[in-house]
Amino acid sequence: MGKDSKHSDIGAAYDAPYSQCANLSAQLSAQLSALQQEIKADYLFIASVDEDKLATTQLVLCNAEVVENFSYSLEGSPCEPLLTQNVCFVTHDLQQSYPENRLLQAINANAYIGAAILNDDGLLTGVLVGLYFNAHQNLESYKSTLLSFANYTSVYLQKCFFENKSSSQKLLTDAVESMAKVGSWQYTVLTDELYFSPEVYKIYALAANTKINTTQAIAHYAGEKEQARINQLFKRLQTRGFLIVRTLSL
């Protein structure tokens, strides 16, 4: 168990896209500090867990102060049961229970509580751990609180994943449209807002992100007859909510 001051985001413990979940520590530091006070832990930390069962801390609090990150193996540690269960705790004699664990000796921890951070497939990707200098007989009462925070962390990571996935898909769509020289647009009825993809601006020879309303957009279509048809379709969409598919000429 060597200390490691290099920060690596807990998102890296998830599938590759989760590594883009930046600044997790900054997002959770205030909540983690409040949790430390609530469960009265001397040490409280979040750590990622890799395929080799190596835990690397992302944020460590000691009496409400951020301290240096470190890494340790789950095997032979109080966290090992989290490989198969959601929460575990040891109320006393922690060092005696794990005599080979130098980290516990260095911290002088004598009680422990930990919760598993799982991804959406139910796989262990991180741990949330509280350590106590003295024996603590009431750790079981903190189980639900710790689990709630672990679940919150998991949801936050999944949120990052979907946001980055959506962003990646948009970039791919824009690239495909550019190569094919086609564009797409989206109209929001409730707000009367019209969104053009980047390629539509190029087709219409407009400056990127120029604000344009439906009347201006319809004017780009050829002929009064075509424009009248589009106006009818927009009115039907606004009043009846019908989705109509038509092929029209520019």
N, C-alpha and C positions, 0 to 999 in steps of 0.2 A: 504494500500500500504506500505508494509514493505521492507526495504532494505535487500538484500540477497547477500552476497559476494561469495556464493558458485556458481561455474560456472557449468552450464549444457548446453551441446551443443544444438544448435538449431535443429540439426538433430533429437533429441528426440521428437520433435513435429510432425514428420512425422511417417509413419508406423515404426514398430520396427526395420527393417533393416537400416533405416536412422540414427538411434542412433549411428551407427558405423562410421558416417561421422565425423572423428575426426579433431580437430584443425581448425574449421571453422573460428574462430576469427583471428588466426594467418594468415590464407590464405587471409582474406578480410581486415585486419586492414589498410594496405597501401592504398587500393582502397577506403575504407571508409573515410580515412583522406582526400584524394583528393576530394571526393564527398562533404565533409563538407565545404571545401574551395569554391567549385564551387557554392553551394547553399547558402553559407554564414550563415549557421546555428550555433547557439551558442552551442546547444546540438545536437548530432546525434547518434542514436543507432539502433541496430538490436535486436529484441526480438522474442522469440518463443511464440507460443500461444497453450495452451492445450485445451482439450475438455470442460473444465469449463470456458473457455474464460479468463484464467489467462495468462497474458503476463509476461515473464521472460527475462530480457535483457541478451544478450550474449556478447555484446561489446558496451560500452558507451564512446563516446568522448565528452569532454567539452573543447572547444577552442583548439582542436588538441591533448589533453591529455586524456589518458585512466583513467576513474574514476570507482568507485565501481558500481557493478551491483545491480539491484533492481527488484522488481516485482510489478505488479498492475493489476487491473481488467479492461478489455476492456469496460465493462458496466459502463456508467457514465463518460467515458473519451472521448477525441477527436478521439480516435482510433475506437470507436464503429461503425461508419459508414463503416469501412473497412470490417465488417462482410458481407456486401452486395455490396460493390463497391471497385474498384481497387485503387482509390486515393481520398484523401480529404484534405482540408486545411481551416484554419481560420486565417485571416490576422490581426485581432486586437481583443482586449478585451477578450482574451482567458479565463482568470480566472473568469471574469464576466459571461461568457457563461457556465462555469463549476464550480460554487461556492463551491461545496462539494468536489472537487478534491484536496486533500492535496498535492499530488505530484507536481501539477502545481504551487501551492503556494510556496512549498519548493524550486523549481527551479526558481521561479519568471518568468515563461513563459507567454508571451502575444501574441504569434503567433505560429502556428502549421502547419506542412505538413506531411502527412503520406501516405505510399503505402503498399498494401497488397503483401505478399509473399505466393504464392499458390503452392500446389503440382500438380502432373500431372493429378489429378482428379478434379482440380479447387477448392479445399478446402483450406480455410485459415489456414496456419500453422505458419505464422510469420508476423511481421510488421517491416517496415523501417520508422523511424520517425525523423523529424527535429524539434527542438524547438528554439524559438527566444525570447530574453529578451524584445525586442521592437516590436512594430507593423511593419509588413512587407507587403506592398501592392503588391509586385511583385511575390508572391508565385506561382501563376498560371503558370508562365513562367518556373518553375522548375518541373512541373508535369512529362513531358516526361523523363527528366533526372532521376528522382527518380524511375519511373516505370521501366526504363531500368536496373537500378541497382538491383531492386527487382527481375526482371526476371532473371538476371544473377545469383543472389543468389539461386533462385529456380533451375536453370539448374545445378549449382554446386552440390546442394544436390542430384538431380537425378543422376548425374554422380557418386557420392559416392555410391548411392543405387545399380546401375548396376555393379559397380566394386566389391562391396561386395557380390552381388548376384552371379556373375560369379565365385568369389573365393569360395563361399560356394558350388556351383555346382561342381566345380573341386574336392573339398575335398570329396564330396559325391561319385563322380565317382571313385576316387582313393580307397575309402573304399569298394565300391561294387566290384571292380576288385580284391582287396586283398582277400575278402571273397570267390569269385568265382574262384580264381586262373587263371584269364585271364588278358590279357593286351591289350593296344591299342597303335597305333603309328600314326604319322602324318608326311607327307612329303610335304615340300614347294618347288614347282618347281622353282620359280624365284631365290631363294637363295640357292637351293640344300641343304636345312637343313632337318634333320630328328629328330623328337621328339619322345621319348619313354616315356610311362607312367611308374610310379615307379614299377608296377608289372612286366613289360617286363624285366627290369633290373634283377629282382629276378629270372624270368624264365630262363634267359640267364646266370645267375650267374655272372653278371657284377657289378662292383662298381657303386653306384648310381650316376647319372649325368655324366657318362663317355661319352666323345665325340665319336660318332660312325658315319661312313659314310654309304652310301647305299650298297657299296660292302661288307663291314664287316657285315652289317645286313643280307644281302642275304645269306652269308656264313653259317648262323645259320640254314638255312633250309636244310632238308635232301635230299641228292642225287643231282647229277649234272643236271638231267633232270628237277627237280623242280626249281633249281637255274636258269637254262636257261629260263624257263617260266617266272620267276619273272623279270629277266633282260629285257625280251621282253615287259612285262607290263610297266616297268619303262620307257623304251624308248618311248613306245606309249604315255604314259602320258606326257612325256617331249616334244614330237614333235607335238602331236595332241590334248592334253588336255582331252583325254577320261578317264572317271572314270570306272575302271573295278573291278568287285567283283569276287574273287576266293577263294576257300578253299584249303589250301596247308598244307603239313605236315612239322612239325619241326623235 
